[in-house]
Amino acid sequence: MFHRVLIANRGEVAVRIARTLRALGIVPIGIASRPDLAMSWTGAMEEVVCVGEAAAGQSYLDMERIVQAARQTRCSALHPGWGFLAENKRFAALCHQHGLVFIGPPAAAMALMGVKSPAKAAMRRAGLDVVPGSDGPLPDANAAAACAARIGYPAILKADFGGGGRGMRLCRDEAELREAFGAAAAEAAAAFGSGSLYLERYLAGGRHIEVQVLCDSHGNAIHVGERECSIQRKHQKLIEESPSPALGDAERAALGERAARAAARLGYRNAGTIEFLRAASGELYFMEMNTRLQVEHPVSEMVSGLDIVAEQVRIAANHPLGRTQDEVKLAGHAIECRINAEDPAAGFRPAPGRLEVFAFATGAGPGTVRVDTHLAPGDEVTPHYDSLLAKVIAHGATRAKAIATMIAALSGSRVEGVKTTIPMHLAVLASDAFRRGEYDTLTIPGWRGGGA
Amino acid sequence: MAKVPLRPIGRPLDAVLSAKEIAQNGASHAARRATLDERRARVRAGWGEKYAARVHEKGKLTTRERLELLCDAGSPTFEVGTFVNWGRKFGTVESPAAGVVTAFARVEGRWTMVIANDNTVASGSWWPRTPEKIERAQEMAQRLRLPVIYLVDCSGLYLPEQSRSFPGRFGAGHIFKKNSDLSAAGVPQIAGVFGDCIAGGGYMPIISDRVYMTEQAYMVIAGAALIKGAKSQKLSSIDIGGPEVHVARSACADVRVPDDRTALAMIRGEVAKLPTSGADFYRHGAAASPPCFAPAEMTSLMPGDHRLAYDAAEVLARLVDESLFWEILPDRGCEMITGVGRVGGLYLGFVANRQGLVDDPEHHGGKKPAGILYQEGIAKVSAFSRACDADGIPLVWMQDIAGFDIGVEAERLGLLGYGSNLIYTNSTNRVPMFTVLLRRASGAGYYAMAGLPYEPIVQLSTPITRLSVMEGRTLAIAAFNTKLDDEFEILTRDPEERAKVEKGMREVEERIEGDMDPYRSAAQMDTDEIVGLDELHAWIHALAEMAYQGVGYRRVKNPRIWSLHDIAALSRARG
């Protein structure tokens, strides 16, 4: 096993990874930008290397400095966390060249899943259904129109190299499609360096359901159940839960098995998440695969008892998976709320500031509560990076108990100094639609503050 | 130190050049690229539809159709010698591709050399330079240990020109010498005989390890035309040497098949029985990965005008995987770049010329033009070349060089001696070497950087390559030296005399300009192929796969024991 591992990330995920590394007897080494050096989260690390300035391009995205940091601290592996360089295959290749084990999938899998239309084609071959759409990138608006005529409107244009909604355009008819094509391509080119677009049938009211898979270096693949992440605002997930209230037991088992088999067929390695869109009619279509640890991984951990980061580290050290699918026992229900330093009453505007008071009611019951955070009272929430304050994860024997636990934890929380999204979460949790499990990616049930 | 510490190189195109420069370079290449495509199409067409129809009437496929069926679907083939005999007339006719297609092609996942007579050009007969072209392909195959597949459909020498293709050192008979050399070296050869196979041509298939004959094929020392009484006996060449004779009785061939398609399918089956490629083993755990910056951007990066500079590191950034590169001796001999990168996951050594101005080690703080060889650069390249040979890292020479430095200082520093050392190194290297004449390939620079006389396995030119002993202007100055003053201005004041000298110099310049046309070099076999700048990456990737396909015939050291590490360790600054 590795002795020292560099965590090439910051904040919440860095602290999360460090916790598991210490539990495994591995020394966690951190990196930090100049303003982050003073942050309390760096205390979770045994050593911290300053890798540059506040701007991510000069610190957390500077591949050579990070590899240098790993070498000078004698690390034998590197965990990229999420965001920043986590899905950068060039960085993975660079780590490999310098004898650093990249705790993640092989660069080739990252490359394949990083571009949407080849990823769709590969997953179709590996046995998953994909949303009806173009076979690959579209050369021009005429091709897009021809494809849309085949699959029907409304259709959605998406960027091949994209994510986060940029370069995406919903088109209700051919005129809209032709008008949107150029702008979407330009937006994609500006954001992702490639204007390549593809087209899919737009499935209104779909649900976002994703399966957590783990694959080792020896051809074994298991799944750790699914997560439902349909409560979103502008494609950013707000609340995630496992299991999904939309799936029955048989459907759940079949989906998990299909996802794990597809990952194995691809020759995938390490932890990954296969995202599906569940249409109102019930079909489950492959959307994309995230080749990294996900922000919402704790809900899977809470229902399975697994430590997904620990599994990632073991897989990277070529250990076989410690359990078969039958030995993965999923129990109870878990919900995660992402608490951001944003003002929900003001269009979710980022609200940086100094955290005066920061406490969650973790013992209020009836279930258990886990809080993943990198912040402590007195810490400054800077505007340099994302606005995540904490993830609160509640587990209960049933979904109702998990919701009750979450409501108790959040309503008993005390956060002063910055505005947070807690009021929005409480409104959602209290809504009938959420309690019934009837929601989709379009609306935030119970929340009338707008911004959806 | 066992790691191969590749580092990120390169920048996005718009950070390197202005939009105007990108557009200018792109436009200049687009025109040259269109010419290349148009000329390739003309060669591919052979003698045209009429002759293709004749082939079809006989129930046979054209050579191009055969290639299509032989090669793995979706895998590109890489032709060499496309422009041999380009523009050359024999009486009233031309011989596109010298009547034979020679191509690196993937069959059942293995790289092979396919040598296929073009049956739409004078029934696949052998023209002047056809034997040399076939022999060159055989040599490439032998040096890379690639299985050779012959698709034979050849009516013998094109007789009116026999004096230029039959008797010489590299005359037609030398093909069979090469067949024998390949056999002696243990390189598998498979032949399909699809039609005529007359006279000496018969030896070519028969020396092959497996010989397939279609029912339309015959092999004869002499055809019916030369057999007395053949006409009265209604004896055809098929009766004399068809499969009924050679498969059933003489055992000169192994297997008879009804038609072209069956033959090709069965030849594929033979290749499938050969060992698979070792390349994946030699990727040392990596996977093939494209460069971070698109290889097609080469056309926007490189100015077509040979007088304009560019950043050679940006060229490398568009060739190596993920644009990661380990430059060896980066602080010495800065007119040259030497280093290692992966292409398709396989390690290759690169030698490239920097352009523009570089530091002058002889004059502290001074600058001097790159694109020329100086003492340190020569020494560096020689040491790098020798180390790659010792380590089994195939070398790619990327030439854009005006020659050696000249003058009093250059001679005092002993450039002749250092140059000879480099020549010796490259001449005696056993590692596969590939040479790309990126742009200028002038004078001794062309020799020092493993130009064709130093027997690289393949030498590629681009549409902007200029290959000659020196630029036309320089050559004109040398030729008219006695008429010029110290500043190379014309001495005489006599207007008539001046006009004469000016005209003479202009003519020399124009003639050299014509000589430097890459199609001229390709026609004369002074270079193996002309490829678009946007195709270079695919070519180098394929050549890397070929260099690592065979196992056990050449030294391939794992990176832990590379002697390159010694050079890197000894060149690291102290303190």
HADDOCK unambig.tbl for C-alpha pairs under 7 A between the chains (distance, minus, plus):
assign (segid A and resid 90 and name CA) (segid B and resid 322 and name CA) 5.40 0.50 0.50
assign (segid A and resid 94 and name CA) (segid B and resid 6 and name CA) 6.96 0.50 0.50
assign (segid A and resid 97 and name CA) (segid B and resid 3 and name CA) 6.37 0.50 0.50
assign (segid A and resid 97 and name CA) (segid B and resid 4 and name CA) 5.86 0.50 0.50
assign (segid A and resid 97 and name CA) (segid B and resid 5 and name CA) 5.80 0.50 0.50
assign (segid A and resid 97 and name CA) (segid B and resid 6 and name CA) 6.31 0.50 0.50
assign (segid A and resid 98 and name CA) (segid B and resid 3 and name CA) 5.83 0.50 0.50
assign (segid A and resid 98 and name CA) (segid B and resid 4 and name CA) 6.86 0.50 0.50
assign (segid A and resid 98 and name CA) (segid B and resid 5 and name CA) 5.61 0.50 0.50
assign (segid A and resid 99 and name CA) (segid B and resid 3 and name CA) 6.43 0.50 0.50
assign (segid A and resid 108 and name CA) (segid B and resid 287 and name CA) 6.41 0.50 0.50
